[in-house]
Amino acid sequence: MSTDPRIHPRAFIGEGVTLGRDVTIGPNAVLLGPLTVGDRVWIGPGAVLGTPPEISSLEQNAAWEGHLAHHGVVIGDDVVIRELTTISQGSHRPTRVGSGSWLLNTSYVAHDVEIGRSVTLSSGARVGGHATIGDHVTLGLNATVHQRRAVGAGAMVGMGAGVTRDVIPFSKVYGSPPRRHGLNSYALRKLGVSDAEIDDLTARFDSSVVDFHSYAEHPLLGAHVSDWLTAAAQQDATLKAS
């Protein structure tokens, strides 16, 4: 039992769990290894981190008995994981949650998911296995991302949307079925993109002519765009091979 007053005595912390500095863990939270938690992370009551991948061909190990398996979970610094959230172990790579992200209550992160920095998963959001969520993405209430999809940086997915295709960076997607509805200018301004460049991108979005390869060298957007292009290509190659 931990003597740190920030860790509730009814929290379960199993073998193979590494905690950073100033971590807060609520009652009845369950942390199973292999799991690495960064500094200043807040984990709410009843959250469960590190359960086995939900894949029928893989062992459903009892990590609470010290039987560790699979590829782990890595949580960055300053992450907030609210009550009853679930994050599964990776099957071939660690499941990752980037620094500064907020996972609101009852959100679900499946095996092998990679979530970027400063991402918000609203209450009830679901991210399927192997999906990639870019930096500064927001998933609305009860939004669902299908397995092996890539959501580009700065995108906003509206509440209740079921995402079955890759989402272009900095776009707004909502409805049923979900469709693109222009540019997420709010996210671009937070990154320091000028109004003139936002107007240019908005015109491209409105005309449905979006060549994101041309932004791969942009000083502010380049890394985000390149990451999305790479993730989308990898997901497509995996789907074609399966």
Solvent accessible surface area in square Angstrom, and as a share of the most:
residue,aa,sasa,rsa
1,M,195,0.87
2,S,47,0.30
3,T,136,0.79
4,D,42,0.22
5,P,130,0.82
6,R,107,0.39
7,I,17,0.09
8,H,57,0.25
9,P,80,0.50
10,R,149,0.54
11,A,18,0.14
12,F,82,0.34
13,I,59,0.30
14,G,12,0.12
15,E,113,0.51
16,G,43,0.41
17,V,26,0.15
18,T,82,0.48
19,L,54,0.27
20,G,27,0.26
21,R,148,0.54
22,D,66,0.34
23,V,4,0.02
24,T,39,0.22
25,I,2,0.01
26,G,11,0.10
27,P,35,0.22
28,N,88,0.45
29,A,0,0.00
30,V,43,0.25
31,L,0,0.00
32,L,3,0.01
33,G,1,0.01
34,P,45,0.28
35,L,4,0.02
36,T,62,0.36
37,V,2,0.01
38,G,13,0.12
39,D,28,0.14
40,R,105,0.38
41,V,1,0.01
42,W,90,0.32
43,I,0,0.00
44,G,0,0.00
45,P,55,0.35
46,G,17,0.16
47,A,0,0.00
48,V,40,0.23
49,L,0,0.00
50,G,2,0.02
51,T,33,0.19
52,P,16,0.10
53,P,0,0.00
54,E,115,0.52
55,I,47,0.24
56,S,125,0.81
57,S,99,0.64
58,L,58,0.29
59,E,90,0.40
60,Q,112,0.50
61,N,7,0.04
62,A,32,0.25
63,A,1,0.01
64,W,136,0.48
65,E,132,0.59
66,G,25,0.24
67,H,90,0.40
68,L,68,0.34
69,A,25,0.20
70,H,44,0.20
71,H,95,0.42
72,G,4,0.03
73,V,1,0.01
74,V,45,0.26
75,I,2,0.01
76,G,17,0.16
77,D,50,0.26
78,D,62,0.32
79,V,0,0.00
80,V,22,0.12
81,I,0,0.00
82,R,81,0.30
83,E,46,0.21
84,L,107,0.53
85,T,0,0.00
86,T,41,0.24
87,I,0,0.00
88,S,1,0.01
89,Q,3,0.01
90,G,0,0.00
91,S,26,0.17
92,H,106,0.47
93,R,57,0.21
94,P,37,0.23
95,T,0,0.00
96,R,104,0.38
97,V,3,0.02
98,G,15,0.14
99,S,43,0.28
100,G,28,0.27
101,S,0,0.00
102,W,121,0.42
103,L,0,0.00
104,L,46,0.23
105,N,52,0.27
106,T,50,0.29
107,S,1,0.01
108,Y,54,0.20
109,V,0,0.00
110,A,3,0.02
111,H,18,0.08
112,D,0,0.00
113,V,0,0.00
114,E,55,0.24
115,I,6,0.03
116,G,16,0.16
117,R,120,0.44
118,S,50,0.32
119,V,0,0.00
120,T,44,0.26
121,L,0,0.00
122,S,16,0.10
123,S,26,0.16
124,G,8,0.08
125,A,0,0.00
126,R,93,0.34
127,V,0,0.00
128,G,17,0.16
129,G,5,0.04
130,H,18,0.08
131,A,0,0.00
132,T,29,0.17
133,I,2,0.01
134,G,17,0.16
135,D,25,0.13
136,H,45,0.20
137,V,0,0.00
138,T,42,0.24
139,L,0,0.00
140,G,6,0.05
141,L,87,0.43
142,N,96,0.49
143,A,0,0.00
144,T,57,0.33
145,V,1,0.01
146,H,92,0.41
147,Q,91,0.41
148,R,55,0.20
149,R,23,0.08
150,A,1,0.00
151,V,2,0.01
152,G,1,0.01
153,A,3,0.03
154,G,0,0.00
155,A,0,0.00
156,M,65,0.29
157,V,0,0.00
158,G,9,0.09
159,M,143,0.64
160,G,49,0.47
161,A,1,0.01
162,G,34,0.32
163,V,4,0.02
164,T,89,0.52
165,R,193,0.70
166,D,38,0.20
167,V,6,0.04
168,I,36,0.18
169,P,0,0.00
170,F,0,0.00
171,S,0,0.00
172,K,72,0.31
173,V,14,0.08
174,Y,102,0.39
175,G,36,0.35
176,S,112,0.72
177,P,89,0.56
178,P,40,0.25
179,R,154,0.56
180,R,86,0.31
181,H,78,0.35
182,G,23,0.22
183,L,15,0.07
184,N,18,0.09
185,S,34,0.22
186,Y,155,0.59
187,A,7,0.05
188,L,0,0.00
189,R,127,0.46
190,K,135,0.57
191,L,39,0.19
192,G,51,0.49
193,V,7,0.04
194,S,53,0.34
195,D,89,0.46
196,A,75,0.58
197,E,64,0.29
198,I,5,0.03
199,D,94,0.48
200,D,64,0.33
201,L,2,0.01
202,T,50,0.29
203,A,60,0.46
204,R,79,0.29
205,F,8,0.04
206,D,108,0.56
207,S,67,0.43
208,S,83,0.54
209,V,96,0.55
210,V,34,0.20
211,D,69,0.36
212,F,9,0.04
213,H,131,0.59
214,S,72,0.46
215,Y,23,0.09
216,A,31,0.24
217,E,162,0.73
218,H,28,0.13
219,P,127,0.80
220,L,79,0.39
221,L,1,0.00
222,G,4,0.04
223,A,75,0.58
224,H,20,0.09
225,V,0,0.00
226,S,43,0.27
227,D,96,0.50
228,W,35,0.12
229,L,42,0.21
230,T,74,0.43
231,A,13,0.10
232,A,13,0.10
233,A,61,0.47
234,Q,111,0.49
235,Q,11,0.05
236,D,57,0.30
237,A,61,0.47
238,T,51,0.29
239,L,79,0.39
240,K,174,0.74
241,A,89,0.69
242,S,116,0.75
